[in-house]
């Protein structure tokens, strides 16, 4: 994970700073024997009842359409939980004082953007990511765009 203020890329952000703004970050490792028990702990502790996987890559015919759903500022009524198996992605997340935090996630990274926290997501230049997703209820994961939520 690499994180910094979007308006100050020289100032790195660590997991404690992200946590102070409600965002959970943890490195879980890249071996399923390492990360799956930790994901199971999150599922039981936070009530995430569903686990699935999603992948985005340049071979997807509708990749640009899919990505366009998430690159605008939005929130969800459920936590957005992503564990990166392969590839990388960029989360821009609003801090408690409405500044942008940029978090680049890579293999082994778990990020939890809490419900009702404005953010946006995009792929890096590699245009490839493969993630585990955890949900309390998939219906709470529909994006609510900022203009509609204000």
C-alpha positions as CSV (number, residue, x, y, z in Angstrom):
1,X,0.0,0.0,0.0
2,X,1.1,3.5,-0.9
3,X,-0.9,6.3,0.5
4,X,-0.6,10.1,0.6
5,X,-2.7,13.3,0.6
6,X,-3.8,14.0,-2.9
7,X,-2.9,17.7,-2.5
8,X,0.4,16.8,-0.9
9,X,2.0,13.7,-2.4
10,X,5.2,14.2,-0.3
11,X,3.3,13.4,2.9
12,X,2.9,9.6,3.2
13,X,-0.1,8.2,5.1
14,X,0.2,5.1,7.2
15,X,-2.5,2.7,8.4
16,X,-2.9,4.6,11.7
17,X,-3.7,7.8,9.8
18,X,-6.2,6.0,7.6
19,X,-7.8,4.5,10.7
20,X,-8.1,8.0,12.2
21,X,-10.4,8.8,9.2
22,X,-12.4,5.5,9.5
23,X,-10.5,3.5,6.8
24,X,-9.2,0.1,7.7
25,X,-6.0,-1.1,6.1
26,X,-4.1,-4.3,6.8
27,X,-1.5,-6.3,4.9
28,X,-2.8,-10.0,5.0
29,X,-0.1,-11.7,2.8
30,X,-0.4,-13.3,-0.6
31,X,-0.7,-16.9,0.4
32,X,-4.4,-18.1,0.7
33,X,-3.3,-20.1,3.8
34,X,-2.3,-16.7,5.4
35,X,-5.1,-14.4,4.2
36,X,-8.2,-16.6,4.2
37,X,-8.3,-17.1,8.0
38,X,-7.9,-13.4,8.5
39,X,-10.7,-12.7,6.0
40,X,-12.8,-15.2,7.9
41,X,-12.1,-13.3,11.1
42,X,-13.3,-10.0,9.5
43,X,-16.4,-11.8,8.2
44,X,-17.3,-13.0,11.7
45,X,-16.3,-9.8,13.6
46,X,-18.1,-7.4,11.2
47,X,-21.0,-9.5,9.9
48,X,-19.9,-9.9,6.3
49,X,-21.9,-12.9,5.2
50,X,-20.9,-13.0,1.5
51,X,-17.5,-13.5,-0.1
52,X,-16.8,-13.4,-3.8
53,X,-14.1,-12.5,-6.2
54,X,-14.0,-9.9,-9.0
55,X,-11.4,-9.3,-11.7
56,X,-10.9,-6.4,-14.0
57,X,-8.4,-6.5,-16.9
58,X,-7.8,-5.2,-20.4
59,X,-9.3,-8.3,-22.0
60,X,-12.8,-7.4,-20.7
61,X,-14.8,-6.0,-23.6
62,X,-16.7,-3.5,-21.4
63,X,-13.9,-2.5,-19.0
64,X,-14.3,1.2,-19.6
65,X,-18.0,1.0,-18.8
66,X,-17.5,-0.9,-15.7
67,X,-14.8,1.5,-14.4
68,X,-16.9,4.5,-15.3
69,X,-19.4,3.5,-12.5
70,X,-16.7,3.9,-9.8
71,X,-14.5,6.8,-10.9
72,X,-17.0,9.4,-9.8
73,X,-17.3,10.4,-6.2
74,X,-19.8,8.1,-4.4
75,X,-20.6,6.2,-1.3
76,X,-22.2,2.9,-0.3
77,X,-24.6,2.1,2.5
78,X,-22.4,-0.9,3.3
79,X,-18.7,-1.1,3.8
80,X,-16.6,-1.5,0.7
81,X,-14.2,-4.4,1.5
82,X,-11.5,-5.3,-1.0
83,X,-8.6,-7.7,-0.6
84,X,-6.2,-7.6,-3.5
85,X,-5.1,-11.0,-4.8
86,X,-3.4,-9.6,-8.0
87,X,-2.9,-6.3,-9.8
88,X,-3.5,-2.9,-8.3
89,X,-6.0,-0.1,-7.9
90,X,-6.4,3.4,-6.6
91,X,-8.9,4.5,-4.0
92,X,-9.3,8.3,-3.5
93,X,-11.1,8.6,-0.1
94,X,-12.5,11.7,1.6
95,X,-10.9,12.3,5.0
96,X,-12.9,13.4,8.0
97,X,-12.0,17.0,7.1
98,X,-13.0,16.5,3.4
99,X,-9.5,16.2,2.0
100,X,-8.6,13.5,-0.5
101,X,-6.5,10.6,0.6
102,X,-5.0,8.5,-2.2
103,X,-4.5,4.9,-1.4
104,X,-2.9,2.5,-4.0
105,X,-3.6,-1.1,-3.1
106,X,-1.5,-4.1,-4.3
107,X,-1.4,-7.8,-3.7
108,X,-1.9,-8.7,-0.1
109,X,-3.6,-5.4,0.8
110,X,-7.0,-5.3,2.6
111,X,-8.9,-2.0,2.6
112,X,-12.2,-1.3,4.1
113,X,-13.9,2.0,3.1
114,X,-16.6,2.4,5.7
115,X,-20.2,2.8,4.7
116,X,-21.3,6.4,4.0
117,X,-17.7,7.5,3.2
118,X,-17.3,9.3,-0.1
119,X,-14.6,7.8,-2.4
120,X,-13.8,6.9,-6.0
121,X,-11.9,4.1,-7.5
122,X,-9.8,3.7,-10.7
123,X,-7.3,1.3,-12.1
124,X,-3.7,2.0,-12.5
125,X,-2.0,2.0,-15.9
126,X,-1.9,-1.8,-15.8
127,X,-5.7,-1.8,-15.9
128,X,-5.8,-5.1,-13.9
129,X,-7.0,-6.1,-10.5
130,X,-8.3,-9.3,-9.0
131,X,-10.0,-8.9,-5.6
132,X,-11.9,-10.7,-2.9
133,X,-15.0,-8.8,-1.9
134,X,-16.8,-9.1,1.4
135,X,-20.4,-7.9,1.9
136,X,-22.9,-7.7,4.7
137,X,-25.6,-7.4,2.0
138,X,-24.8,-6.8,-1.7
139,X,-27.8,-4.5,-2.1
140,X,-25.9,-2.0,0.1
141,X,-23.1,-1.8,-2.4
142,X,-24.9,0.1,-5.0
143,X,-23.0,3.4,-5.6
144,X,-24.8,6.6,-4.4
145,X,-23.1,9.5,-6.2
146,X,-22.2,12.6,-4.3
147,X,-24.6,15.0,-6.1
148,X,-27.4,12.5,-5.2
149,X,-26.3,12.0,-1.6
150,X,-25.9,15.7,-0.7
